[in-house]
Amino acid sequence: MFPLQLLALLFIADSGEKKKQEKEEKDEADAQRGEETGSKYDLVFKRGDLLEVPRTLFTHFGIYLGGGRVAHFIPDIMPVVSGDQGRIKQMVTNSRLLLGVLTKCGSVRVDSVDDFAYGSEILINTMDKVCSRPALQGEEVARRAEKLRGDVAYSLLWYNCEHFVMYCRYGTAMSFQTFQFCKTVRNLLLSRGVAKATAVLGVCLLLYLRDVTACTALLAVLLPFIIWMAS
């Protein structure tokens, strides 16, 4: 039995060395391809550029660091549940994103331009036209992005990828997407139509309960009134 165990150990060790060698060769080839890709993107983007990638329901943002690398802030549950850097550095899946949003966990990470864009069109520095603040120097923008690398608390509305890049490039953490979303919700909820519907619903509820108290009557009148005045 002992010779078989020894043979198995030798085989595993040899296999491990072979895999290690293959991994080193692959990493070297990837690094070479990365340098070539990086030099290609360096002709298009400048260090500190703000990159935008339109998605179906939102726009994703990142800061170009040079060498084909982009720093971007995304929701991700993996850094919380695992300390394995190999798994953390893998491309973030939709399930990791969703769990990150729900648990308010995220990370500022550096990925390749291709992984960041995920096949979508990349827009460059369009925020310069709409932001009232002037953009900082490219090197300062990139340094800010690099300094913030790591785990960061994430909020879909109050601190997302747009807040991150706006702070890095303009020195203010704000999000036009959040502003537009809140404005849309306000227009939907705080409208005269909603105020009228709330008033009718309150009267119907009082008639159904047949037990009108001062508290319920005040609520039935006050809620539609507040919505009406805010509309």
Backbone as a ProteinNet text record, in pm:
[ID]
protein_1_A
[PRIMARY]
MFPLQLLALLFIADSGEKKKQEKEEKDEADAQRGEETGSKYDLVFKRGDLLEVPRTLFTHFGIYLGGGRVAHFIPDIMPVVSGDQGRIKQMVTNSRLLLGVLTKCGSVRVDSVDDFAYGSEILINTMDKVCSRPALQGEEVARRAEKLRGDVAYSLLWYNCEHFVMYCRYGTAMSFQTFQFCKTVRNLLLSRGVAKATAVLGVCLLLYLRDVTACTALLAVLLPFIIWMAS
[TERTIARY]
82.9	0	87.2	197.1	286.5	343	392.2	443.3	336.8	210.7	104.7	79.8	80.7	61.3	175.4	298.5	415.7	407.7	363.8	350.3	244.3	135.4	29.6	80.5	157.6	214.2	308	390.8	483.7	408.6	302	224.1	156	99.2	31.4	130.9	248.6	351.3	395.2	415.4	457.5	349.4	223.5	111.5	99.7	123.3	117.2	224.2	345.5	454.8	424.2	365.9	332.3	226.6	123.3	19.3	75.2	167.2	228.7	306	381.5	458.7	365.9	257.4	161.7	99.3	69.3	9.6	106	234.7	333.8	347.2	346.6	354.3	231.3	113.2	-10.2	-9.3	35.2	41.7	137.2	248.8	345.9	287.2	215	151	42.3	-35.7	-140.8	-81.1	31.6	97.5	145.3	198.8	245.2	128.8	18.6	-99.8	-153.9	-145.5	-193.3	-114.4	17.5	100.9	64.5	42.5	4.3	-131.9	-228.4	-361.3	-355.3	-274.2	-262.4	-209.4	-105.4	-49.2	-151.3	-238.6	-343.7	-443.1	-485.7	-582.3	-518.5	-388.6	-321.1	-321.7	-342.6	-352.8	-491.1	-588.9	-727.3	-761.6	-722.2	-755.3	-631	-652.7	-546.4	-568	-459.2	-468.2	-553.8	-655.9	-747.2	-875	-889.3	-1013.4	-1129.8	-1247.4	-1369	-1437.9	-1452.8	-1512.5	-1655.7	-1743.1	-1883.4	-1922	-1997.5	-2047.2	-2198.4	-2276.4	-2422.8	-2469.3	-2553	-2618	-2766	-2841.5	-2984.1	-3060.9	-3038.2	-3114.2	-3031.3	-2900.5	-2815.6	-2687.3	-2601.3	-2469.9	-2363.5	-2263.5	-2154.2	-2034.4	-1961.6	-1853.3	-1722.2	-1611.8	-1479.8	-1377.6	-1259.1	-1148.3	-1034.5	-987.4	-878.2	-745.7	-670.7	-544.9	-422.4	-442.4	-329.5	-298.9	-229.4	-193.2	-311.2	-423	-541	-617.1	-596.9	-661.1	-762.2	-872.6	-979	-1014.6	-1020.4	-1067.9	-1216.7	-1296.4	-1440.8	-1497.8	-1609.9	-1673.8	-1798.6	-1804.2	-1918.2	-1962.2	-2091.6	-2136.6	-2083.4	-2035.7	-1975	-1976.4	-2036	-2045.2	-1920.8	-1839.9	-1729.8	-1625.4	-1581.6	-1481.2	-1527.5	-1658.8	-1712.6	-1713.3	-1742.7	-1759.1	-1633.2	-1533.3	-1412.8	-1290	-1181.4	-1054.9	-961.9	-1010.9	-931.9	-921.4	-804.2	-785.8	-804.8	-774.8	-795	-941.3	-1029.4	-1173.3	-1226.3	-1174.6	-1220.5	-1186.9	-1067.9	-1023.2	-1091.5	-1160.7	-1232.5	-1342.4	-1384.5	-1488.9	-1615.7	-1674.6	-1790.4	-1914.5	-1982	-2101.6	-2224.5	-2335.5	-2459.4	-2507.2	-2488.6	-2530.3	-2447.2	-2318.1	-2232.1	-2275.1	-2309.6	-2356.8	-2485.5	-2582.3	-2712.4	-2699.7	-2622.6	-2603.3	-2528.1	-2436.8	-2366.1	-2458.7	-2554	-2652.1	-2739.3	-2787.1	-2877.4	-2808	-2680.8	-2607.8	-2528.7	-2535.9	-2466.3	-2314.1	-2262.9	-2118.1	-2064.9	-1952.1	-1892.9	-1743.1	-1679.1	-1533.8	-1491.6	-1389.9	-1325.6	-1215.7	-1228	-1134.2	-1079.3	-972	-908.8	-921.4	-982.9	-1000.6	-950.2	-941.4	-902.5	-1016.3	-982.4	-1084.1	-1190.9	-1149	-1243.7	-1341.6	-1290.1	-1378.3	-1470.9	-1418.9	-1500.1	-1613.6	-1581.9	-1682.4	-1779.8	-1732.5	-1815.3	-1886	-1811.1	-1864.4	-1945.3	-1964.8	-2044.8	-1957.2	-2021.3	-1951.5	-1898.4	-1779.9	-1719.8	-1722.5	-1780.8	-1784.1	-1677.7	-1618.9	-1505.8	-1539.9	-1529.4	-1536.4	-1660.9	-1774.6	-1897	-1945.8	-1908.7	-1949.4	-1886.6	-1777.6	-1713.7	-1808.5	-1904.9	-1997.3	-2113.3	-2144.2	-2262.5	-2227.7	-2106.6	-2067.3	-2020.9	-2068.4	-2032.8	-1889.9	-1832.1	-1695.1	-1595.5	-1481.1	-1379.1	-1314.2	-1272.2	-1206.8	-1067.6	-1026.9	-892.5	-791.7	-664.5	-559.5	-567.8	-537.5	-551.3	-475.8	-355.2	-274.7	-338.8	-395.1	-462.9	-587.8	-661.5	-781.6	-744.9	-641.1	-598.7	-548.9	-475.9	-426.2	-541	-642.6	-759.4	-826.3	-841.1	-904.4	-821.6	-690.2	-602	-602.6	-612.4	-612.4	-737.1	-847.7	-974.9	-993.9	-896.9	-909.2	-934.7	-1022.9	-1053.5	-1202.6	-1238	-1377.8	-1435.2	-1553.2	-1621.8	-1770.8	-1836.4	-1981.1	-2051.9	-2147.3	-2215.7	-2360.7	-2409.4	-2551.2	-2597.1	-2703.2	-2751.9	-2786.8	-2838	-2876.5	-2775.5	-2714.2	-2638.2	-2487.5	-2435.3	-2291.9	-2269.1	-2270.7	-2252.3	-2132.3	-2121.2	-2004.4	-1993.4	-2106.4	-2103.4	-2052.6	-2094.3	-2041	-1888.8	-1841.2	-1697.7	-1619.5	-1662.6	-1586.4	-1601.7	-1718.2	-1737.5	-1645.5	-1627.4	-1533.7	-1390.7	-1355.1	-1217.8	-1187.4	-1280.7	-1250.3	-1286.7	-1392.2	-1438.2	-1432.3	-1403.2	-1391.9	-1523.6	-1631.6	-1762.4	-1832.4	-1883.4	-1949.6	-2097.9	-2136.4	-2276.1	-2310.5	-2441	-2485	-2604.6	-2588.4	-2698.9	-2806	-2763.3	-2860.1	-2950.7	-2892.4	-2972.1	-3067.9	-3019.3	-3103.5	-3221.7	-3195.5	-3302.2	-3402.3	-3353.4	-3442.1	-3533	-3474.8	-3553.5	-3654.9	-3617	-3707.8	-3825.8	-3796.2	-3902.7	-3998.7	-3943.8	-4027.9	-4114.1	-4053.6	-4128.9	-4244.1	-4218.7	-4324	-4435.5	-4399.6	-4500.5	-4585.3	-4519.9	-4589.5	-4652.6	-4577.7	-4627.2	-4694.4	-4806	-4881.6	-5024.1	-5095.6	-5233.1	-5324.4	-5292.1	-5370.9	-5360	-5238.3	-5218.2	-5288.9	-5287.2	-5355	-5505.7	-5565	-5708.5	-5741.9	-5657	-5680.6	-5669.1	-5573.9	-5556.9	-5678.4	-5732.1	-5850.1	-5970.6	-5992.7	-6104.4	-6087.4	-5962.8	-5934.8	-5958	-5921.7	-5942.8	-6089.8	-6172.6	-6317.1	-6378.4	-6338.8	-6390	-6353.2	-6232.2	-6186.3	-6266.5	-6293.7	-6373.5	-6515.8	-6574.3	-6709.1	-6711.9	-6606.6	-6599.3	-6583.7	-6502.2	-6478.8	-6600.2	-6675.1	-6794.4	-6763.7	-6643.5	-6605	-6503.6	-6555.1	-6469.6	-6428.4	-6298.8	-6242.9	-6171.5	-6136	-6066	-5932.4	-5868.7	-5737.5	-5748.7	-5841.6	-5856.2	-5906.5	-5997	-6046.1	-5934.8	-5849.3	-5737.7	-5639.1	-5615.3	-5522.5	-5578.4	-5708.9	-5772.9	-5771.4	-5771.2	-5768.9	-5625.7	-5539.8	-5405.3	-5315.4	-5322.5	-5234.4	-5259.5	-5384.1	-5406.6	-5368	-5389	-5355.2	-5204.7	-5125.2	-4978.9	-4930.6	-4985.3	-4946.5	-4986.9	-5107.1	-5154.5	-5063.7	-5023.6	-4939.6	-4797.1	-4752.5	-4617.6	-4612.8	-4728.1	-4731.1	-4703.6
-119.8	0	126	120.4	235.4	277.9	185.7	227.4	296.6	251.2	313.9	457	476.1	610.4	701.9	648.7	726.8	764.6	669.9	695.5	804.5	797.2	896.7	1035.1	1042.8	1170.5	1227.4	1139.1	1183.6	1232.9	1162.4	1201.1	1336.8	1354.2	1480.3	1595.3	1569.9	1674.3	1711.6	1606.4	1631.7	1706.7	1665.7	1732.1	1876.4	1896.8	2032.6	2120.4	2066.6	2144.1	2176.9	2078.1	2100.1	2208.7	2203	2305	2441.4	2443.6	2570	2630.4	2541.7	2588.4	2640	2565	2607.7	2741.3	2758.5	2883.5	2999.8	2975.7	3081.6	3121.8	3021.1	3050	3127.9	3088.9	3157.3	3301	3320.6	3455.4	3544	3483.9	3559.9	3601.1	3506.7	3537.4	3643.1	3630.7	3729.7	3867.2	3870.3	3998.7	4063	3979.4	4032.1	4086.5	4010.7	4057.7	4183.9	4189.1	4306.9	4430.6	4415	4528.6	4578.1	4481.7	4519.5	4588.4	4531.7	4590.9	4726.5	4733.1	4858.7	4969.1	4939	5040.1	5082.8	4989.8	5023.6	5121.4	5094.4	5182.6	5314.7	5313.8	5438.9	5539.1	5490	5580.4	5645.6	5584	5633.3	5712.5	5657.8	5720.8	5780	5880	5938.3	5901.6	5892.1	5861.1	5967.3	5920	6011.1	6038.7	5983.4	6001.2	5932.7	5992.8	5933.6	5855.7	5725.9	5638.2	5602.1	5603.6	5567.2	5452.2	5358.3	5244.9	5236.4	5273	5265.2	5119.7	5094.5	4964.5	4978.1	4871.5	4872.6	4971.2	4965.4	5048.5	5159	5156.8	5254.8	5271.9	5361.3	5383.2	5351.1	5273.1	5238.1	5328.8	5365	5461.3	5403.4	5454.1	5414.7	5522	5508.6	5601	5524.2	5576	5509.2	5538.5	5430.4	5443.3	5433.7	5395.2	5372.1	5224.7	5186.6	5046.7	4954.5	5008.3	4924.9	4888.9	4965.4	4934	5042.6	4998.5	5089.9	5062.7	5169	5158.5	5190.2	5102	5126.2	5067.2	5123	5085.2	5003.7	4881.2	4794.1	4723.7	4691.3	4608.8	4467.4	4410.1	4276.4	4214.6	4098.2	4028.7	3946.7	3914.1	3820.7	3863.8	3991.6	4028.7	4008	4002.9	3984.3	3837.4	3748.9	3607.2	3525.1	3583.3	3506.8	3597.5	3539.6	3611.2	3568	3481.3	3430.8	3538.6	3598.2	3706.1	3658.2	3531.2	3476.4	3479	3440.9	3441.9	3584.5	3671.3	3810	3880.2	3849.3	3916.5	3864.1	3750.9	3698.9	3795.7	3784.6	3874.4	3860.6	3972.8	3973.3	3926.6	3825.4	3769.8	3850.4	3825.7	3896	3864.7	3740.3	3704.3	3777.9	3792.6	3869.7	4015.1	4070.1	4208.3	4227.4	4138.6	4150.9	4139.9	4040.6	4023.9	4142.7	4199.1	4317.9	4436.5	4452.5	4561	4541.5	4418.5	4391.1	4406.4	4368.5	4376.3	4506.1	4592.7	4722.1	4705.3	4603.6	4578.9	4602.6	4666.5	4690.7	4702.2	4718	4733.6	4815.1	4897.5	4968.4	4876.4	4828.3	4731.6	4779.8	4717.8	4753.1	4634.3	4657.9	4555.7	4608.1	4519.1	4560.4	4640.7	4716.2	4793.7	4702	4588.4	4494.9	4439.4	4402.3	4350.9	4460.3	4581.5	4694.4	4724.2	4728.3	4764.2	4650.9	4526.3	4407.7	4415.1	4462.4	4464.2	4587	4678.5	4798.2	4913.7	5013.8	5133.3	5211.6	5270.9	5349.3	5496.5	5577.8	5722.7	5786.3	5896	5956.7	6098.3	6120	6254.7	6334.4	6268.1	6341.7	6426.7	6389.3	6465.5	6604.7	6624.1	6755.8	6862.2	6819.7	6915.2	6952.6	6866.9	6891.5	6927.9	6896.2	6926.7	7071.8	7142.5	7283.7	7302	7198.3	7208.2	7166.5	7232.4	7191.9	7060	6983.9	6855.4	6878.6	6790.3	6796.5	6745.7	6764.3	6712.4	6560	6504.1	6360.4	6276.6	6317.1	6241.1	6242.5	6356.5	6366.1	6279.4	6277.4	6193.4	6045.9	6002.3	5862.1	5827.4	5919	5893.1	5876.5	5958.5	5945.5	5809	5767.8	5638.3	5524	5530.9	5425.8	5423.3	5539.7	5547.3	5484.1	5485.8	5433.4	5284.6	5219.8	5076.4	4997.2	4898.6	4813.2	4811.4	4753.9	4739.3	4873.8	4905.5	5030.3	5000.2	5063.6	5046.9	5100	5023.6	5057.5	5094	5192.6	5228.4	5256.3	5192.5	5205.9	5350.4	5425.5	5564.1	5665.8	5638.2	5743.6	5730.7	5617.2	5607.2	5491	5521.4	5419.1	5454.3	5389.6	5409.4	5552.9	5620.6	5759.3	5853.3	5831	5911.5	5897.7	5774.9	5747.2	5826.4	5818.6	5887	6038.3	6085.3	6230	6286.6	6212	6257.2	6257.8	6152.4	6142.5	6253.4	6283.7	6377	6522.7	6541.5	6678.9	6721	6626.1	6660.5	6668.2	6621.7	6621.4	6489.3	6425.1	6295.1	6317.4	6308.7	6326.8	6232.8	6216.7	6126.3	6185.8	6213.2	6262.8	6155.3	6029	5919.7	5913.1	5928.9	5929	6047.2	6163.9	6283.8	6263.7	6208.1	6186.4	6083.3	5977.6	5874.5	5933.3	6010	6070.3	6169.6	6241.8	6336.9	6264.2	6150.3	6071.8	6015.2	5961.9	5907.5	6017.1	6132.8	6247.2	6284.8	6290.8	6327.4	6223.4	6097.5	5991.7	5990.3	6005	5992.3	6122.9	6232.2	6360.5	6436.9	6382.3	6445.4	6470.4	6557.2	6587.9	6467.3	6386.3	6265.9	6169.7	6154	6066.8	6125	6257.3	6321.7	6296.3	6308.4	6283.5	6137.1	6047.4	5903.9	5868.1	5929.2	5903.6	5953.2	6068.4	6122.6	6030.4	5984.2	5892.8	5762.5	5710.5	5585.1	5601.6	5717.1	5742.3	5745.6	5810.8	5817.1	5677.7	5600.9	5463.6	5377.5	5395.8	5318	5353.3	5482.5	5525.3	5469.9	5471.1	5416.4	5266.2	5199.8	5054.6	5017.2	5091.6	5061.3	5096.4	5197.9	5242.4	5276.5	5309.3	5346	5460.1	5578.8	5694.2	5754.8	5760.9	5827	5954.2	6034.9	6159.3	6130.8	6023.2	5988.1	5944.2	5853.4	5804	5914	6000.1	6110.2	6208.5	6236.5	6328.7	6272.7	6141.2	6076.9	6078.9	6054.8	6051.9	6189.2	6293.2	6429	6479.4	6450.4	6507.3	6450.6	6319.9	6256.5	6309.9	6312.5	6371.8	6519.6	6590.8	6733.7	6754.9	6672.6	6684.8	6653.9	6547.2	6511.2	6622.7	6679.7	6787.4	6908.6	6945.9	7063.7	7040	6914.2	6882.4	6861.5	6845.7	6818.8	6944.8
0	0	0	76.6	88.6	-45.7	-129.5	-261.1	-346.4	-337.4	-414.4	-368.4	-233.9	-178.8	-221.2	-218.4	-256.6	-404.3	-486.5	-629	-654.1	-576.9	-592	-554.3	-445.2	-402.3	-507.6	-564.8	-668	-791.9	-825.6	-942.6	-922	-800.5	-768.3	-769.4	-711.8	-707.4	-848.6	-931.5	-1068.7	-1146.6	-1122.8	-1188.3	-1143.3	-1011.4	-958.1	-1018.2	-1031.5	-1091.9	-1237.1	-1306.2	-1447.2	-1461	-1374.1	-1379.1	-1343.6	-1245.8	-1206.6	-1322.8	-1393	-1507.7	-1618.7	-1643.9	-1745	-1708.2	-1578.4	-1532.1	-1550.8	-1519.5	-1535.5	-1682.6	-1771.5	-1914.4	-1961.4	-1910.2	-1947	-1896.9	-1770.4	-1713.4	-1793.3	-1837	-1915.3	-2050.2	-2113.7	-2241.4	-2224.2	-2114.9	-2087.5	-2063.8	-1991.4	-1964	-2093.2	-2183.8	-2312.1	-2394.1	-2396.1	-2467.9	-2403.7	-2268	-2196.5	-2232.6	-2247.7	-2286.1	-2425.1	-2518.3	-2653.9	-2655.3	-2579.1	-2572.5	-2505.8	-2397.6	-2325.9	-2413.8	-2491.1	-2579.8	-2684.3	-2726.2	-2822.8	-2761.2	-2638.4	-2572.4	-2529.9	-2504.2	-2467.3	-2582	-2703.7	-2818	-2825.1	-2758.2	-2762.3	-2636.7	-2519.9	-2391.9	-2326.9	-2243	-2162.5	-2016.1	-1942.4	-1799.5	-1730.2	-1657.7	-1589.9	-1666	-1787.9	-1863.5	-1793	-1802.8	-1747.5	-1859.4	-1839.5	-1941.1	-1902.3	-2000.5	-1979	-2070.1	-2014.4	-2093.3	-2074.9	-2175.8	-2164.9	-2152.4	-2053	-2036.7	-2070.3	-2048.3	-2080.3	-1992.9	-1861.8	-1767.9	-1702.8	-1721.6	-1655.2	-1734.8	-1687.5	-1748	-1644.2	-1685.7	-1594.6	-1622.8	-1515	-1526.4	-1472.5	-1524.7	-1476.2	-1508.6	-1448.3	-1470.7	-1536.7	-1650.4	-1720.7	-1649.8	-1619.6	-1546.7	-1636.2	-1762.2	-1851.6	-1862.9	-1968.7	-1987.2	-2008.8	-2059.7	-2083.4	-1957.4	-1847.3	-1719.2	-1682.1	-1620.6	-1578.8	-1433.1	-1352.7	-1214.9	-1214	-1158	-1151.4	-1024.2	-981	-855.1	-886.3	-836.7	-864.2	-736.3	-725.5	-612.8	-627.3	-516.7	-523.3	-384.1	-371.8	-243.8	-213.3	-315.1	-298.7	-194.9	-189.7	-89.9	54.2	75	210.3	250.7	156.9	188.9	163.8	96.7	66.2	71.4	121.9	123.8	11.9	-74.8	-186.8	-294.5	-308.4	-404.6	-548	-572.8	-706.3	-746.2	-653.5	-681.3	-689.7	-604.4	-603.5	-734.2	-789.7	-911.5	-1036.8	-1025.2	-1140.6	-1182.7	-1307.4	-1358.3	-1273.6	-1236.8	-1147.4	-1223	-1167.3	-1230.5	-1188.1	-1255.9	-1223.2	-1082.1	-1037.4	-901.9	-797.5	-822.6	-732.3	-728.2	-844.3	-851.1	-771.7	-792.9	-727.7	-576.2	-530.3	-386.3	-327.6	-404.8	-358.9	-340.8	-434.5	-423.9	-300.5	-278.4	-166.5	-30.9	-23.9	103.2	116.8	13.5	13.6	26.6	-41	-42.4	-183.6	-193	-322.9	-313.8	-428.1	-429.1	-549.8	-528.2	-638.8	-689.2	-810	-865	-998.7	-1041.1	-1168.6	-1262.5	-1378.1	-1479.8	-1613.9	-1708.2	-1844	-1907.1	-2008.6	-2080.1	-2138.8	-2191.7	-2252.6	-2149.6	-2031	-1925.7	-1874.4	-1866.2	-1819.5	-1917.3	-2045.3	-2146	-2173.3	-2166.7	-2189.3	-2324.1	-2425.8	-2561.6	-2598.1	-2503.4	-2530.1	-2578.2	-2632.9	-2678.2	-2558	-2573	-2465.8	-2503.1	-2415.3	-2433.4	-2344.4	-2389	-2318.5	-2273.5	-2142.3	-2082.4	-2121.8	-2137.8	-2172.4	-2055.1	-1932.8	-1814.6	-1811.6	-1883.5	-1887.4	-1941.5	-2023.4	-2085.9	-1993.7	-1895	-1811.4	-1667.5	-1624.5	-1486.9	-1478.1	-1375.2	-1360.2	-1311	-1253.4	-1204	-1311.4	-1316.7	-1415.2	-1374.8	-1473.1	-1444.8	-1387.7	-1295	-1238.9	-1341.7	-1311.6	-1398.9	-1404.7	-1521.4	-1541.4	-1440.6	-1405.5	-1309.8	-1172.1	-1133.3	-1003.5	-1002.2	-1113.1	-1124.3	-1106.6	-1176.7	-1168.9	-1028.6	-965.4	-829.3	-729.9	-744.7	-657	-674.4	-799.2	-826.6	-768.9	-783.8	-732.9	-580.9	-518.8	-372.9	-312.9	-386.2	-334.5	-362.6	-422.2	-451.5	-324.9	-335.6	-221.2	-191.3	-77.4	-38.6	6.3	-47.1	-15.4	-1.1	96.8	111.6	-12.1	-63	-188.1	-161.6	-231.6	-228.1	-370	-410.8	-547.8	-581.2	-481.1	-505	-454.8	-338.9	-272.3	-284	-326.6	-358.2	-453.3	-582.9	-684.9	-773.5	-887.9	-974.5	-1024.5	-1041.7	-1089.2	-980.5	-855.9	-745	-737.9	-758.7	-751.5	-856.5	-982	-1087.8	-1079.5	-1034.3	-1020.7	-913.4	-804.6	-701.6	-755.5	-826.6	-877.8	-978.5	-1066.8	-1176.8	-1144.3	-1063.4	-1039.3	-892.7	-804.2	-663	-589.9	-650.9	-585.8	-613.9	-509.7	-525	-551.4	-676.1	-713.3	-828.3	-851.9	-957.2	-1030.5	-1158.9	-1239.8	-1257.8	-1260	-1273.1	-1150.7	-1031.4	-908.2	-906.7	-945.6	-949.5	-1043.2	-1161.1	-1258.8	-1208.4	-1141.7	-1087.6	-980.2	-886.7	-779.4	-834.8	-939.6	-1002.6	-1066.8	-1131.8	-1195.6	-1091.9	-982.3	-875.2	-813.9	-793.7	-737.6	-829.7	-959.4	-1053.2	-1057.5	-1035.1	-1037.5	-910.5	-795.6	-667	-620.7	-638.5	-589.7	-703.6	-750.1	-857.6	-809.7	-880.2	-843.1	-861.6	-962.7	-984.1	-866.5	-813.6	-697.3	-575.3	-560.1	-446.9	-452.3	-571.2	-586.2	-559.6	-611.6	-591.1	-443.4	-373.6	-230.5	-151.7	-191.8	-123.5	-141.8	-264.8	-292.3	-216.5	-215.5	-144.6	5.1	60.6	203.1	238.8	154.6	179.1	171.7	70.5	55.6	174.9	225.3	340	464.5	483.1	598.5	590.5	470.5	452.9	475.3	435.5	453.3	600.1	672.2	813.5	900.4	861.6	934.6	1080.2	1106.8	1243.8	1233.3	1211	1188.3	1321.2	1340.7	1458.9	1413.5	1510.6	1478.8	1410.4	1453	1398.3	1252.6	1222.8	1086	992.3	1042.1	959.8	927.7	1028.6	1007	905	915.8	822.3	680.3	667	534.8	468.7	549.7	494.8	477.3	574.7	577.7	467.2	444.1	345.4	203.3	156.7	23	16.9	127.5	130.7	115.8	185.7	177.1	34.5	-24.8	-161.4	-258.8	-238	-325.3	-317.5	-197.7	-179.2	-232.3	-227.9	-275.4	-425.9	-488.3	-633.6	-713.3
[MASK]
+++++++++++++++++++++++++++++++++++++++++++++++++++++++++++++++++++++++++++++++++++++++++++++++++++++++++++++++++++++++++++++++++++++++++++++++++++++++++++++++++++++++++++++++++++++++++++++++++++++++++++++++++++++++++++++++++++++++

